[in-house]
Every structure is written in C-alpha cells, then in structure tokens.
C-alpha cells in the first residue's frame, strides 16, 4: 500500500512538473512545430510596386522551405506605417509578418504621431536590399557632372528639384547636398517616381531625385545620374558617378527593404523564418529580379538589424531636431 502511494505521489509530481514546463515555456514548445498553418505577409506598398514584386517572389520561394502557404496582402499608406501599425497589433506567433521600408522604425516616428512604439513593438526578421537614390538631370542638360551643377547653382539660387515626397530618403539626401555646398534649391515633392519623371521630362523642374533612380530613363539615355546617394561605394555600373560622401557631405542612412514581425516573436520561429527567406533571396530567380529592378542584394539578419535600426533611429531623431523638423510635419 505504501508502495502504491509512493508511486502515485511521484506520478503527481511528474505531472505537475510537466505542466509547469508547458506553462513556463509555451513559445519554445510552439516554435518547435512552427509553422503549421498559412502565414500572412502584409506588404506596405501597392500592387505592382517594386517592393510588392519582391515580396511575392520571396513568399513563393520561402513557402517551399517552410511547407505552408505565405499569403501576400497589400496594405499601402502613410509611408508604409499603415502596414506597420497593423503588424504591431498582431500576436508575435510568426503567422503575421510585414514587409516594407525601414523608415517605419527610423524616420516616420519623428515625423508623425503613430500607434506603435518603433523600438519595442517589432521583431526584425531579415533585410534583403535597400533603396538607391540619386540626383538626376535630363541627358540634354548642360550639367555633365555634379561639379558643373554645384558651380552653376551657387550663382543661380532657386533651382528646383522634384522628389518622391517630403522628408523621404531622396529629399533628405539632396537637402544635405544643398546644405553642405551652400546652395539654395527649391524642393518640389511628388507622390511617385513616375510623377517626378514626368515633371523632369516636361522641364517643370531642373533636376530630380528618386528612390528608384529613374533607371529606365537613364538606361534609355534620356536622363543622366550626377551623384548617387545612400551608398558607401560607387556603383560599378556607373564608375564615373560619385557618391555624396565623396563630395565631403554627410549622407542619410539607407532606407532598407525588410521583413518584420510583431514583438514577442520567439528566437526559434524568427530563425526559421529568416533562414527560409534568406534561402529564397539567394535563388538565381530572385537575384535576377533585384538586378532588373536596380536593387542591390544586401542580406542582414535579426541580430544586425536589432543593433543598426535603433542607431539609425537616433541618428534621424538628432538630424530632424538639428534642422528644426517637428513631429506632424509630414502627416
């Protein structure tokens, strides 16, 4: 009888211990079987945009590794903050992800009032590229180099340039160029790269700057690059075109394309997601897509992003304070 009581007591202890384990480590147990159902990937841009195209190919390739469907849904608006707000409101179980630009963490919080905390409400998964931008003129322009333009602009204040929006990456880099070289340039914001190109082709602005570098027009010989922004080295395809820092000017951190989840995403689940999307990003099919879109391949994982994004957040916070931009300026 005593023996049976002892066995029963040990059994109770074992059951309680096992229950405590499941209570203390639910995310660990859950992540081991992850994923078991479809994943939703919200894209912060509209259908047909370069980011949307890359999102759909990445999803199609990554689901082969993960073994479950990855459904891409477009949630554009607010400089991709609409998408970010939606992702921040979801559970960090790995089944809801966002794909968009890193400005939702680094820049937008300094410009508009948002429903999320940029440094606490997200778990970065992986970065696969970043946007390039450049200062561009028509091929018929008398300015053959950036030096030609700077020399002329110093004695002709009020030259205009179009960009894809107030306080966007391309606007801020040109602002830095003007500030650095003592130029008085007039900024004319548009809502898309197509609108910027149309304005330049119609000579409604003297020059343009865009996140896609208007490469289709450059390749056709209709436009010319004068200076590349947001990079550390010259583009091998345009070795004669300098980068902004070569002119002695401070540039703006690059705007990354990255995948992220809500806060609370387990290390195990984020690792599985990162590995699957990394494998997808390395396929020849996806590499060709990036090349066709004039986007550089640049993979970074969770640990790198968790270090670099807060640093860029602080850089832009100080930068906007320095130039007197207040929250609400681009709302």
C-alpha positions in Angstrom: 0.0 0.0 0.0 2.8 2.4 0.9 4.5 1.5 -2.3 1.4 2.4 -4.3 1.0 5.7 -2.5 4.7 6.5 -3.3 4.2 5.7 -7.0 1.0 7.9 -7.0 2.9 10.7 -5.3 5.8 10.5 -7.8 3.3 10.5 -10.7 1.6 13.7 -9.3 5.0 15.4 -9.0 5.8 14.4 -12.6 2.5 15.7 -13.9 2.9 19.0 -12.0 6.4 19.4 -13.3 5.4 18.7 -16.8 2.5 21.2 -16.5 4.9 23.9 -15.2 7.2 23.2 -18.1 4.5 23.9 -20.6 3.3 27.0 -18.7 6.8 28.4 -18.5 8.0 27.6 -22.0 4.9 27.7 -24.3 6.7 29.6 -27.0 9.5 27.1 -27.1 7.2 24.1 -27.5 5.1 26.0 -30.0 8.1 27.1 -32.1 9.3 23.5 -32.4 6.3 22.7 -34.6 6.2 26.1 -36.4 4.8 26.7 -38.9 1.6 24.6 -39.0 -0.7 26.9 -40.9 -0.6 29.7 -43.6 1.5 32.8 -42.9 0.2 36.3 -43.9 2.8 38.7 -45.2 1.5 42.3 -45.3 3.2 44.5 -47.9 3.4 48.2 -47.1 3.2 49.1 -50.8 0.6 48.8 -53.5 0.3 46.0 -56.1 2.9 46.3 -58.8 5.4 48.4 -56.9 9.0 47.1 -56.8 8.6 46.1 -53.2 5.4 44.2 -53.9 7.0 42.3 -56.7 9.9 41.3 -54.5 7.5 40.4 -51.7 5.5 38.0 -53.9 8.6 36.2 -55.3 10.2 35.9 -51.8 6.9 34.5 -50.4 6.6 32.0 -53.3 10.1 30.7 -52.7 10.1 30.7 -48.9 6.9 28.7 -48.7 8.8 25.8 -50.4 11.1 25.7 -47.4 8.5 26.3 -44.7 6.0 23.9 -46.1 3.0 26.2 -45.7 1.4 28.9 -47.9 2.6 32.5 -47.5 -0.3 34.9 -48.5 0.8 38.4 -49.5 -1.7 41.2 -48.8 -1.1 44.8 -49.8 -1.6 47.4 -47.0 -0.2 50.7 -48.5 -0.4 54.1 -47.0 1.3 56.5 -44.6 4.8 55.7 -45.9 4.2 52.1 -45.0 3.1 53.0 -41.5 -0.4 51.6 -42.1 1.2 48.2 -42.7 3.4 48.6 -39.7 0.6 49.6 -37.4 -1.4 46.5 -38.5 1.5 44.2 -37.8 2.2 45.7 -34.4 -1.4 44.9 -33.4 -1.0 41.2 -34.0 0.3 38.3 -31.9 4.0 37.5 -32.1 3.4 33.9 -33.2 5.2 34.1 -36.6 1.9 33.9 -38.6 1.7 37.6 -39.3 4.6 39.4 -40.9 5.2 42.8 -42.5 7.4 43.8 -45.4 8.3 47.4 -46.2 10.8 50.1 -45.6 12.8 50.6 -42.5 11.6 54.3 -42.3 8.7 53.0 -40.3 11.2 52.5 -37.5 13.9 55.0 -38.2 12.2 58.1 -39.7 8.4 58.1 -39.6 8.2 58.2 -35.7 10.0 61.6 -35.8 7.6 63.0 -38.4 4.1 61.7 -37.4 2.2 60.5 -34.4 1.9 56.7 -34.6 0.0 54.0 -32.8 3.1 51.9 -32.2 6.5 52.1 -30.4 9.1 51.7 -33.2 11.8 50.2 -30.9 9.5 47.9 -28.8 6.6 46.7 -31.0 8.5 44.8 -33.7 10.9 41.9 -34.2 13.1 42.3 -37.3 13.4 39.1 -39.3 15.7 39.9 -42.3 16.8 42.6 -44.7 17.4 41.7 -48.4 18.0 45.0 -50.1 17.8 48.8 -49.7 16.6 51.6 -51.9 19.1 53.6 -54.0 18.5 57.2 -54.9 20.4 59.7 -57.0 20.3 63.3 -58.3 19.3 63.2 -62.0 19.1 65.6 -64.9 17.9 65.3 -68.5 20.6 64.0 -70.8 20.4 67.2 -72.8 21.2 69.2 -69.6 24.4 71.3 -69.8 25.4 69.8 -66.4 27.6 66.9 -67.3 28.9 66.4 -63.7 27.7 67.2 -60.2 30.6 69.8 -60.0 29.1 71.6 -63.0 25.7 71.8 -61.3 27.1 72.9 -58.0 29.2 75.7 -59.7 26.1 76.9 -61.5 23.7 76.7 -58.6 25.9 78.8 -56.4 25.3 81.8 -58.6 21.8 80.9 -59.6 19.7 80.4 -56.4 16.3 78.8 -56.7 16.9 75.9 -59.0 14.2 73.3 -58.4 14.3 69.6 -57.9 11.5 67.1 -57.7 11.4 64.2 -55.2 9.0 61.4 -54.2 7.9 63.1 -51.0 8.7 65.4 -48.1 11.4 64.1 -45.8 11.9 60.9 -47.8 15.3 59.5 -48.3 15.9 61.2 -51.7 14.6 64.5 -50.5 16.8 64.5 -47.4 20.0 63.5 -49.3 19.5 66.4 -51.7 18.8 68.7 -48.8 22.1 67.5 -47.3 23.9 68.3 -50.6 22.4 71.8 -50.7 23.2 72.4 -47.1 26.8 71.1 -47.4 27.6 73.2 -50.5 25.7 76.3 -49.6 23.1 76.0 -52.4 19.6 77.5 -52.4 17.4 74.8 -54.0 13.7 74.7 -54.3 12.1 71.3 -53.4 9.0 70.2 -55.2 7.5 67.0 -53.8 5.5 64.5 -55.8 3.7 61.3 -54.9 5.6 58.8 -57.1 8.7 58.3 -59.1 6.6 58.4 -62.3 5.3 61.9 -61.4 8.8 63.0 -60.8 10.0 61.7 -64.1 7.1 63.4 -65.9 7.9 66.7 -64.3 11.6 66.4 -65.3 10.8 65.3 -68.8 8.4 68.3 -69.1 11.1 70.6 -67.7 8.9 71.7 -64.8 11.8 71.1 -62.5 15.5 71.5 -63.2 16.5 68.1 -61.7 15.0 65.2 -59.9 15.8 62.7 -57.2 14.0 59.4 -56.8 14.3 56.2 -54.7 14.5 54.1 -57.9 17.0 56.4 -59.6 14.6 56.5 -62.6 16.8 53.8 -64.1 14.6 53.0 -67.0 15.1 56.6 -68.3 18.8 56.5 -67.6 19.2 53.2 -69.5 17.3 54.7 -72.4 19.7 57.7 -72.5 17.0 60.2 -71.6 18.4 61.1 -68.2 21.8 61.2 -66.5 23.0 60.5 -63.0 25.1 63.2 -61.3 25.5 61.8 -57.8 24.4 58.6 -56.1 23.0 58.7 -52.5 22.8 56.3 -49.6 25.7 54.1 -50.5 29.3 53.7 -49.3 31.0 52.9 -52.7 30.4 53.8 -56.3 28.1 51.8 -58.4 30.3 49.6 -60.7 27.7 50.2 -63.5 28.4 53.9 -63.2 32.0 54.2 -62.1 32.2 57.9 -63.1 29.3 58.9 -60.8 30.5 59.9 -57.3 28.6 59.3 -54.1 27.6 62.1 -51.8 30.2 61.5 -49.1 32.9 61.9 -51.7 31.8 65.5 -52.0 32.5 66.0 -48.3 28.8 65.8 -47.4 27.1 63.7 -44.7 24.6 61.4 -46.2 21.4 59.9 -44.8 21.2 56.2 -43.8 19.8 53.9 -46.5 16.1 53.0 -46.4 16.0 49.2 -46.2 13.5 46.7 -47.5 13.0 44.3 -44.6 10.7 41.7 -43.2 9.5 42.1 -39.6 7.0 40.6 -37.2 5.2 41.8 -34.0 7.1 41.9 -30.7 7.4 38.6 -28.9 8.4 36.5 -31.9 10.5 33.6 -30.5 14.1 33.1 -31.4 13.3 29.7 -32.9 10.4 31.0 -35.1 12.3 34.0 -36.3 15.3 31.8 -37.1 13.2 29.5 -39.2 11.6 32.5 -41.0 14.9 34.2 -41.6 16.5 31.0 -42.9 13.6 30.4 -45.3 13.5 33.9 -46.6 17.3 34.1 -46.9 17.3 30.9 -49.0 14.6 32.4 -51.1 16.6 35.6 -51.6 19.6 33.7 -52.8 17.9 31.9 -55.6 19.0 32.9 -59.1 15.5 33.8 -59.9 15.3 36.4 -57.1 18.8 37.7 -57.7 17.9 38.4 -61.4 14.8 40.2 -60.2 16.8 42.5 -58.0 19.2 43.2 -60.8 16.3 44.0 -63.2 14.9 46.4 -60.5 18.3 48.1 -60.0 18.3 47.0 -56.3 21.5 45.7 -54.6 21.4 42.4 -52.7 22.2 43.0 -49.1 21.1 40.4 -46.5 21.1 41.2 -42.8 19.6 39.0 -40.1 17.8 39.8 -36.9 20.8 40.5 -34.6 22.3 43.0 -37.1 19.0 44.8 -37.5 18.4 44.9 -33.8 21.7 46.8 -33.5 21.6 49.0 -36.6 17.9 50.2 -36.7 18.0 51.8 -33.2 21.2 53.6 -34.2 19.6 55.0 -37.3 16.5 55.9 -35.3 18.7 58.0 -33.0 20.7 59.5 -36.0 17.5 60.7 -37.7 16.0 61.9 -34.4 19.0 64.1 -33.9 19.1 65.1 -37.5 15.4 66.3 -37.6 16.0 68.2 -34.3 19.0 69.8 -35.9 17.1 71.1 -38.9 14.0 72.0 -37.0 11.6 69.4 -38.3 8.8 68.8 -35.8 6.5 65.7 -35.5 3.5 66.2 -37.7 5.5 67.9 -40.5 4.7 65.1 -43.0 1.4 63.8 -41.6 
